[in-house]
Amino acid sequence: MILSSYAVLAVDWTGVALVLLAFALFVLDLKVTNHGLPTVGGVAALVLGILVIFSATSLSLWVLLIILVAVAVFVGILFAGTLSKVLAAKEEPVSTGMEGMIGEVGVVKEPVGTGFPGWVFVHGELWRAIAAVAPEDTHKREHKRVIGIGHRVQVVGFRDGKIMVLPFEPVTCER
């Protein structure tokens, strides 16, 4: 079966190598940040490889050339679109893990103090929390603060595996 397919389709191994190089360049472009240059090389290698495999130099194969150009343009657009989405995702702020919790608002489930940890429900989980001291309160000698059950707090940082929280009071407009 395999030998009969070689007799029907004359395979040029240079063309096969170019097509394999094209796929390797496409994979490389997904792994390495270099602004799509491997994709351009991959499209060029794919076009040349298919032209060499099918010996598409005669005018009778113009249909193959049209289909080949359409496929190459489609693959180029697909990889360029994927690359633009990847680059846009790299610019977004962190949204997972502990760094993604900074700025989140939660509810105190067990009193939280500056000297003792309590429990806070934030980001869909219970976390051990310590009350942080706001920068505007650092000059005061009295740093003992307790945040009671049910109060809303905002995550401002991490220390020793615990989240640091400040009371969260939404800004209201006064008349």
C-alpha positions as CSV (number, residue, x, y, z in Angstrom):
1,M,0.0,0.0,0.0
2,I,2.7,2.4,1.0
3,L,4.8,1.6,-2.1
4,S,1.9,2.1,-4.4
5,S,1.4,5.7,-3.0
6,Y,5.0,6.5,-3.8
7,A,4.4,5.5,-7.4
8,V,1.3,7.7,-7.7
9,L,2.8,10.8,-6.1
10,A,6.5,11.5,-6.7
11,V,7.7,12.9,-3.4
12,D,10.7,15.2,-3.3
13,W,12.2,15.0,0.1
14,T,13.5,18.6,0.0
15,G,9.8,19.6,-0.1
16,V,8.9,17.4,2.8
17,A,11.9,18.9,4.8
18,L,10.6,22.4,4.0
19,V,7.1,21.5,5.2
20,L,8.5,20.0,8.4
21,L,10.6,23.2,8.9
22,A,7.5,25.3,8.4
23,F,5.7,23.4,11.3
24,A,8.8,23.7,13.5
25,L,8.8,27.4,12.9
26,F,5.1,27.7,13.8
27,V,5.7,25.9,17.0
28,L,8.8,28.0,17.7
29,D,6.7,31.2,17.3
30,L,4.2,30.0,19.9
31,K,7.0,29.3,22.4
32,V,9.3,32.3,21.9
33,T,8.5,35.9,21.8
34,N,9.9,37.4,18.7
35,H,7.0,39.3,17.1
36,G,6.0,36.8,14.4
37,L,9.2,36.4,12.4
38,P,9.1,32.6,12.6
39,T,5.5,32.6,11.4
40,V,6.6,34.6,8.3
41,G,9.4,32.1,7.7
42,G,7.0,29.2,8.3
43,V,4.5,30.4,5.8
44,A,7.3,30.9,3.2
45,A,8.8,27.4,4.0
46,L,5.3,25.9,3.7
47,V,4.6,27.5,0.3
48,L,8.0,26.5,-1.0
49,G,7.8,23.0,0.4
50,I,4.4,22.3,-1.2
51,L,5.6,23.8,-4.5
52,V,8.6,21.5,-4.5
53,I,6.7,18.4,-3.4
54,F,4.1,18.7,-6.2
55,S,6.5,20.2,-8.8
56,A,4.1,23.0,-9.3
57,T,6.2,24.9,-11.9
58,S,4.0,24.0,-14.9
59,L,1.1,26.3,-15.8
60,S,-1.4,23.3,-15.6
61,L,-1.2,23.5,-11.8
62,W,-2.4,27.1,-11.4
63,V,-5.4,25.8,-9.3
64,L,-2.9,24.2,-6.9
65,L,-1.1,27.6,-6.6
66,I,-4.4,29.4,-5.9
67,I,-5.3,26.9,-3.1
68,L,-1.8,27.0,-1.8
69,V,-1.8,30.8,-1.5
70,A,-5.2,30.7,0.2
71,V,-4.0,28.2,2.7
72,A,-0.8,30.2,3.4
73,V,-2.8,33.4,3.9
74,F,-5.1,31.6,6.3
75,V,-2.3,30.0,8.3
76,G,-0.6,33.4,8.5
77,I,-3.7,35.2,9.7
78,L,-4.4,32.4,12.2
79,F,-0.9,32.6,13.7
80,A,-0.8,36.4,13.6
81,G,-4.1,36.5,15.5
82,T,-2.9,34.0,18.0
83,L,0.3,36.0,18.5
84,S,-1.6,39.2,19.1
85,K,-3.8,37.5,21.7
86,V,-0.7,36.1,23.5
87,L,1.1,39.5,23.5
88,A,-2.1,41.2,24.8
89,A,-2.4,38.6,27.6
90,K,1.2,39.3,28.7
91,E,0.4,42.9,29.3
92,E,-2.6,42.2,31.5
93,P,-2.2,42.3,35.3
94,V,-1.8,39.1,37.2
95,S,-5.2,37.6,38.0
96,T,-4.3,34.3,39.7
97,G,-2.4,33.3,42.8
98,M,-1.7,35.5,45.7
99,E,-0.7,38.5,43.5
100,G,-4.1,38.4,41.9
101,M,-5.8,39.0,45.3
102,I,-4.3,42.4,46.0
103,G,-7.1,44.9,45.8
104,E,-9.9,42.3,46.3
105,V,-12.6,43.0,48.9
106,G,-13.6,40.3,51.4
107,V,-15.7,39.8,54.6
108,V,-14.2,39.1,58.0
109,K,-15.4,35.7,59.4
110,E,-13.3,35.8,62.6
111,P,-12.0,39.1,64.2
112,V,-8.7,40.3,62.7
113,G,-6.2,42.3,64.6
114,T,-2.7,43.8,64.1
115,G,-1.3,41.5,66.8
116,F,-3.3,38.3,66.1
117,P,-4.6,36.7,62.9
118,G,-8.3,36.0,62.1
119,W,-10.2,34.6,59.1
120,V,-11.3,36.5,56.1
121,F,-13.4,35.2,53.2
122,V,-11.9,36.7,50.0
123,H,-11.6,35.5,46.4
124,G,-13.8,32.5,47.1
125,E,-11.7,31.1,49.9
126,L,-11.0,31.5,53.6
127,W,-7.6,33.1,54.4
128,R,-5.7,33.8,57.6
129,A,-5.5,37.6,57.8
130,I,-3.7,40.2,59.8
131,A,-4.9,43.8,60.0
132,A,-2.4,46.1,58.3
133,V,-1.6,49.6,59.4
134,A,-2.5,52.3,56.9
135,P,0.3,54.6,55.8
136,E,-1.5,57.6,57.2
137,D,-1.7,55.9,60.6
138,T,2.0,55.0,60.9
139,H,2.8,58.1,62.9
140,K,0.3,57.3,65.6
141,R,1.7,55.4,68.6
142,E,-1.5,53.3,68.9
143,H,-1.4,50.6,66.2
144,K,-3.7,48.1,67.9
145,R,-6.7,47.6,65.6
146,V,-9.3,44.9,65.6
147,I,-11.7,44.5,62.7
148,G,-14.9,42.7,63.7
149,I,-16.9,39.9,62.1
150,G,-19.0,41.0,59.1
151,H,-16.9,44.0,58.2
152,R,-15.6,44.4,54.7
153,V,-11.9,44.5,54.2
154,Q,-9.5,45.0,51.3
155,V,-6.4,42.9,50.7
156,V,-3.3,45.1,50.6
157,G,-0.4,42.6,50.8
158,F,1.0,39.4,52.2
159,R,3.3,38.5,55.2
160,D,4.3,35.1,56.5
161,G,1.6,33.3,54.4
162,K,-1.2,35.5,55.7
163,I,-3.0,38.3,53.9
164,M,-2.8,41.8,55.2
165,V,-6.1,43.7,55.1
166,L,-7.4,47.2,55.8
167,P,-11.1,48.1,56.5
168,F,-12.9,48.8,53.2
169,E,-15.2,51.8,53.2
170,P,-16.6,52.7,49.8
171,V,-16.4,56.4,49.0
172,T,-19.8,58.1,49.2
173,C,-20.8,61.4,47.8
174,E,-21.9,64.0,50.3
175,R,-24.3,66.8,49.5
